[in-house]
Amino acid sequence: MIEAITIGLIALPAGLVYASFAEWAIHHRLMHHPIFRFNHFFRGHAQVHHGRYQADSTYTAGGRPPSDVTFAWWAMPFPILLHVPPLTALAVWVSTPAAVGVFIAFALYQATYEYLHYCMHVPHGRWFERTGAFRWITTHHFQHHGKHDTNLNVILPIADYLLGTRQRPDQRALALSQG
């Protein structure tokens, strides 16, 4: 039992790195490009979300209702379910505790993504909104709203750095993204 827990805990950081690349791929491939007739995520994200929340004063909801900041409640499990086949393969070929650790990391990453993304567009003076880390990822994400093929990671931009899609903020972006 201790061995299984240890393996699961060791797999957590690997799961976070995996989640960064999965977020990048899902964001780039499903949310910014329609795939055949499956274009729900493209419409909801690229057209509606980016249409309402841009790299200017509309980046935050302000007095507007915070509509279309996040996907519908039923969409959150989709990215997790999309990764059941590779997680099953990991369980079969490596170990079940490793697959469980990666799954937990991925699920936590997805929940964190949804919540912090909402907080970026609908700020309310939450304590963490004043931290340097949150301000940094907000600026990172703000840049994405100005140039959609950059800064595709919202939470942990490992994939943005390694895949060359990280855009450094200019002074205008820094000023606007910080309120």
N, C-alpha and C positions, 0 to 999 in steps of 0.2 A: 504494500500500500504506500509506504514512504517513497519507494522507488518510482511508482507511477506518478505521485504528486511532484516529485523532483523533476521527472521528465517533462511533465506538463508545465511546470514553472520555467524550465529552461527553454521550452518551445515558445513561451509568451513573447520574448523579444523578436524571435524569428517571425512570429505571427504579425507583429506590428510592422515589420519591414515588408512582409508579404502584403499586408493591408494597404500600405502606401502605394505599392505598385498596382494592386487591384483597384484602388480608388482612382488612380491615374488612368488606367485602362478603361474603366467603366465611364468615367467622366469624359474622357476623350472620345471613345468609340460610341457609347450609347447616348450620352447627353448632348453631344454636339454634332452628331451625324445620325440621320435616320437610317435604320437598317431594314431594307426591304419595306414591308408593310408595318413593321414593328417600330412605330415612331412616337409612342406615348412619352417616353422619357425625353426625347429630343424636343417635342412640342412643349412639355412642361418646363424644361430647363432652359434650353437655348432660346426659345421664342418667348415664353411667358415670363420666366424668372429674369432672364437677362433683359427683356423688354421693359420690365418695371424697375429693376434695380441695376443701375448703370454706374460707371466710374465718374460720378459727379454727385451733386447734392441728393440725387435719388437713390444713392447706395443704401441709405438707411430708410426705414419706413417713415420716420418722422411722425406726422399727424395722420398719415394714411393707415388704413387697416393693413396689418402685416400679412397680406395674402400672398400666396405663392412663394414664400421664402423656403419652405420645405415641401417635400412631396406629400401626397396623401398618406395617411397612417398605414394603409395596406401595402405601400411600396417599400417600406423600410426593410422587411424581411427579404425582398427580392435579391439584393446583392449578396446576402448571406446564403440564400438558397442556391444562387448561381455557383457558389463555391463548394457545394456538397460533393460533386464528383471528385475534385482534387483532394478534398479532405478525406473522403472515403479511401482514395488511393493511398494517401499518407497513412491512414490507420492500418491498411492491409500490408503495405510494403515497409513501413517504418515501425510505428506502434500506435495503438489507440490513445495512450496518454499524450503523445506528441500531437496527434490530430485534435484532441480535446483542447490542449493548450493553444494551438493555433486558432481553433474555432472561437475560444473565449476571447483571445486578443482581437480577432476580426470583428466579433459582435460588439465588444467594447469600443473599438475604433469606430464602427458604424454609428453607434448610439452617440458617441462623442462628436462625430462629424455632424449629425443632425442637430444636436443641441447647440454646439458652438457656432455653426453656420447660422442658425436662427438668431443667436445673440449678436452676431456681427451685423446683421441687417436690422435687428430690433434691439438696440442697446437700451438698458434701463439702469445704468450705474451699478451693476452687480460688482461685487468686490473684485472678481478676477478680471473684469474689463479694464481695470486700472493697472494690471500687471504688464510688464514688458513683453512677456511671451504672448499674451493675448493681443496686444497692440501689434506685435510683429506679424502674427498669422492673419490679423485683420488687414494689415497693409498688403501682405502677400496676396490675399484673396481679392482685395480691392483692385489690384493690378490685373487680375484675371478678368474682372468685369470691364476693363478697358481694352484688353487684348485677349480674346477668348482661347487662343491656342497656347497661352502661357499660364504658368502658375495653376496647374490643374489640380494639385493637391490642396486641400483646405486645412488639414490638421497637421500632418507630418510630411513635409515636402521632400522626402528622400528621393522619390522617383523623379520629381521635378529637377533636382540637382543632377542626378545620374543620367537622366534622359535628355538633358539640355533644354528643358522648357521653363527654367527659372528665369524670371525677369526681375531685375533689381528695380526698386522704386525710385522715382524721381522726386524732387521736392514737392511738386504739385500733388502727387499721389500721397506722399507722407502727410501733407497738411489736410487734404480732403478725407483721407481714411481715418484720421485721428479726431475727426469732428471739428 
